[in-house]
Amino acid sequence: MIKNVLIIDDEVQIGESIQLILDYEGYRVDYVTTGEAGLSTIRSQQFDVVLLDIQLPGRNGFEILADIKELPNSPNVIMISAFGNIENAVKATKLGAFDFIEKPIDREKLLITVRNAAQSSVLLRENEEIRKTITEDFVIIGKSRSTNDILELISKVAPTDARVLITGENGTGKELVARGIHSQSLRSENAFIDVNCAAIPHDLIESELFGHERGSFTGANQQRVGKFELADKGTLFLDEIGDMSLAAQAKVLRAIEEGKVERVGGSKKISVDVRLLAATNKNLQDEIKAGNFREDLYHRLNVIPIHVPPLRERSDDVPILIEHFTGIISGKYKKKPPVFSQAALGVLQRLPWQGNIRELRNIVERIIIIVNKPVIELNDIQFLLPAGKQNVDELILESNSFQEFKERAEKIYILKQLDMNNWNISKTAEMLDIQRSHLYNKMKKYGLTKENENG
């Protein structure tokens, strides 16, 4: 990727010589002779690096540097000056300069410094994009009464250190609730550590949570710090806690009661200050009766219960979630966000969504990738939905046997794919993941031609 550099220097000979060097090295370089012209240029386009002279007509380079650092997504600034004293270098650094170069400028030092500054700018932008994406992914979206009730409860609970037990089906957004609590808490500047208890083998869960000392068991080749220690002064989120072993539950209970943990194989008690949040898709009271979960731990965790209802019980959230996911996913694939027609939204709103929000997002991504239209209509999505959920009743009523039902569904699906790919056989076969010859045989079997695409 070509890096953009702006030179601000009133000494034309020096400015043009720097421009020539950087041009030769593959940078795209702009050059101006005043600070105000430089500020105007930076506001109109994005630069990775600015080379800024201290001695400028009118306002000096330090004043211009201060203005540049106030701009959103400001570039890295390298100060240049014939007066390379320590005082100038320190002042430039305090004002946010990336580096300082003395005149006459050494070519190798110039190239190294510009390269480092450009790489740093790119990394900062990428990190900002990642941060923005993470923020978008973890925001709670919805306008239904139940969602508003959850948001209100989060705002009340977050500033406290009360333990919270979050319940709900898979994919409902239990982690979003936990992150929402952390982000609004007094611990938000510290770590949010999440542990999926269902994903860790029972014989390793204690090591994961509490850490271990070197040699404490086979394979423990070095000391390990556990999640409780990593979450000190922050929040520890125990997801799917209903799948935690009874032995680990006992240790978690002890850690809550004592505010201390002990690494596996260790004898030293380590103090931890952790806000504990837990989540499960199981009914813990049933698990207690079955002997799978400790009742005393349940009461410790369940200080504030928050239940996240399934998406099918808050269908008012579906349109706004679709709009939200459409924006994120379209940005991910560098596409202009499409608009879903009211008919399409109505169908999506009525689906049962067994996989909840996670399933809805996957379907929106599938639609955006496959349906390349500014407006997405109902007939664009019917057979992109889970298990062909639309028109199933009609197909059943019109079919005399299960085999006939399958064939009718296959015919409609293939016809739809052909239509979406403008009857390009190769593209359609690739989309269906079958050989072209196999697709031709299917078309022959069902009598599919372009003339009957609407039939």
Residue pairs with C-beta under 8 A, 6 or more apart in sequence:
1 122
2 26
2 27
2 28
3 27
3 28
3 48
3 49
3 118
3 121
3 122
4 27
4 28
4 29
4 30
4 45
4 46
4 47
4 48
4 49
5 22
5 27
5 28
5 29
5 30
5 47
5 48
5 49
5 50
5 51
5 114
5 118
6 29
6 30
6 31
6 32
6 38
6 41
6 42
6 47
6 49
6 50
6 51
6 75
7 15
7 18
7 19
7 29
7 30
7 31
7 32
7 50
7 51
8 32
8 33
8 34
8 35
8 37
8 38
8 50
8 51
8 52
8 53
8 56
8 61
8 64
9 15
9 18
9 31
9 33
9 51
9 52
9 53
9 56
9 80
10 33
10 34
10 53
10 55
10 56
10 57
11 53
12 33
14 103
14 105
15 31
15 33
16 31
18 29
18 51
18 105
18 110
19 29
19 31
21 107
21 110
21 111
22 29
22 110
22 114
23 29
25 111
27 114
27 118
30 41
30 47
32 38
32 41
33 57
34 56
34 57
34 58
35 52
35 56
35 58
35 59
35 60
35 61
35 63
35 64
36 58
36 59
38 50
38 52
38 64
38 68
39 64
39 67
39 68
41 47
42 50
42 68
42 71
42 74
42 75
43 71
46 73
46 75
47 75
48 75
48 76
48 117
48 118
48 121
48 122
49 75
49 76
49 77
49 78
49 98
49 114
49 117
49 118
49 121
50 68
50 75
50 76
50 77
50 78
51 78
51 80
51 101
51 114
52 61
52 64
52 65
52 68
52 77
52 78
52 79
52 80
52 97
53 61
53 79
53 80
53 81
54 60
54 61
54 62
54 79
54 80
54 81
54 83
54 88
54 92
55 61
55 81
55 82
55 83
56 64
61 79
61 81
62 91
62 92
62 95
65 77
65 79
65 92
65 95
65 96
65 97
66 95
66 96
68 74
68 75
68 77
69 77
69 95
69 96
73 125
73 128
75 121
76 98
76 117
76 118
76 120
76 121
77 96
77 97
77 98
78 97
78 98
78 99
78 100
78 101
78 113
78 114
78 117
79 88
79 89
79 92
79 97
79 99
79 100
79 101
80 100
80 101
80 102
80 103
80 105
81 88
81 100
81 102
81 103
82 102
82 103
84 100
84 102
84 103
88 100
89 100
92 100
93 100
98 113
98 116
98 117
98 120
99 113
99 116
99 117
101 109
101 110
101 113
133 328
136 324
136 328
137 328
138 175
138 176
138 179
138 180
138 183
139 176
139 324
140 147
140 150
140 151
140 154
140 173
140 176
140 177
140 180
141 147
141 317
141 320
141 321
141 324
142 148
142 314
142 316
142 317
142 320
142 321
143 316
143 317
143 320
144 314
144 315
144 316
144 317
145 314
145 316
146 309
146 313
146 314
147 314
147 317
150 177
150 306
150 308
151 180
153 304
153 306
154 177
154 180
154 181
154 184
154 306
155 184
157 164
157 181
157 304
157 306
158 180
158 181
158 182
158 183
158 184
158 185
159 184
159 185
159 186
161 275
162 303
162 304
163 256
163 275
163 276
163 277
163 278
163 300
163 301
163 302
163 303
163 304
164 178
164 181
164 277
164 278
164 303
164 304
164 305
164 306
165 278
165 279
165 280
165 284
165 298
165 301
165 302
165 303
165 304
165 305
165 306
166 174
166 177
166 178
166 277
166 278
166 279
166 280
166 306
166 307
166 308
167 174
167 279
167 280
167 281
167 284
167 305
167 306
167 307
167 308
168 174
168 279
168 281
168 307
168 308
168 309
168 310
169 281
169 310
169 356
170 281
170 355
170 356
170 358
171 311
171 355
171 356
171 357
171 358
171 359
172 308
172 309
172 310
172 311
172 356
172 357
173 308
173 356
173 357
174 239
174 279
174 281
174 308
175 194
175 237
175 239
175 279
177 279
177 306
177 308
178 192
178 194
178 235
178 237
178 239
178 277
178 279
179 192
179 237
181 235
181 277
182 188
182 192
182 234
182 235
182 237
182 275
182 277
185 235
185 275
187 233
187 234
187 235
187 275
190 233
190 234
190 235
191 230
191 231
191 232
191 233
191 234
191 235
192 231
192 234
192 235
192 237
193 227
193 230
193 231
193 234
193 235
193 236
193 237
194 237
194 239
195 208
195 209
195 227
195 236
195 237
195 238
195 239
196 239
196 240
197 205
197 238
197 239
197 240
197 241
197 242
197 243
197 244
197 248
198 239
198 240
198 243
199 240
200 208
202 245
202 247
202 248
205 244
205 245
205 248
206 247
206 248
206 251
206 264
207 217
207 220
207 224
207 226
207 264
208 226
208 227
209 226
209 227
209 228
209 248
209 251
209 252
209 261
210 226
210 228
210 251
210 255
210 261
210 262
210 263
210 264
211 223
211 224
211 225
211 226
211 228
211 229
211 261
211 263
211 264
211 266
212 220
212 223
212 224
212 226
212 263
212 264
212 265
212 266
213 220
213 223
213 263
213 264
213 265
213 266
214 220
214 221
214 222
214 223
215 265
216 263
216 264
216 265
216 266
217 264
217 265
220 264
220 265
223 263
224 263
226 261
226 263
227 236
228 236
228 255
228 261
228 272
228 274
229 261
229 270
229 272
231 272
231 274
232 272
232 273
232 274
233 273
234 274
234 275
235 274
235 275
235 276
235 277
236 274
236 275
236 276
236 277
237 277
237 278
237 279
238 244
238 252
238 276
238 277
238 278
238 279
239 278
239 279
240 279
240 280
240 281
241 278
241 279
241 280
241 301
242 280
242 281
242 282
242 284
242 287
242 292
242 293
243 280
243 282
244 252
246 292
246 293
246 294
249 293
249 294
249 297
250 294
251 261
252 297
253 294
253 296
253 297
253 300
255 261
255 272
255 274
256 276
256 297
256 300
257 300
258 269
259 271
259 272
259 273
260 269
260 270
260 271
260 272
261 269
261 270
261 272
262 268
262 269
262 270
263 270
276 301
278 301
284 293
284 298
284 302
285 298
287 293
288 294
288 295
288 298
310 353
310 356
311 317
311 318
311 353
311 356
311 357
311 360
312 351
312 352
312 353
315 349
315 350
318 345
318 348
318 349
318 353
318 360
319 340
319 345
319 348
319 349
321 357
321 360
321 361
322 340
322 345
322 348
322 360
322 364
325 360
325 361
325 364
325 365
326 337
326 338
326 340
326 364
326 368
327 337
329 361
329 364
329 365
329 368
330 336
330 337
330 338
330 368
331 337
333 368
333 369
335 368
336 374
338 368
338 371
338 373
338 374
338 375
338 376
339 374
339 375
339 376
340 348
340 375
340 376
341 375
341 376
341 377
341 378
343 377
343 378
344 376
344 377
344 378
344 380
344 381
347 378
347 381
347 382
347 385
347 390
348 360
348 363
348 381
348 385
351 385
351 386
351 389
353 359
353 360
354 386
355 362
355 386
359 386
363 384
363 385
363 386
366 384
367 376
367 380
367 381
367 384
370 384
370 420
370 431
371 380
371 381
371 384
371 420
373 380
378 390
379 416
380 420
381 390
382 388
382 390
382 391
382 416
383 390
383 412
383 413
383 416
388 409
388 413
391 412
395 405
395 408
395 409
395 412
396 405
398 408
399 405
399 408
407 446
410 442
410 446
411 446
411 448
414 428
414 432
414 439
414 442
414 443
414 446
414 448
415 446
415 448
415 452
415 453
417 428
417 431
417 432
418 428
418 443
418 448
418 450
418 453
419 453
420 431
421 427
421 428
421 431
423 450
423 453
425 436
425 439
425 440
426 436
428 439
429 435
429 436
429 438
429 439
432 439
434 442
442 448
443 449
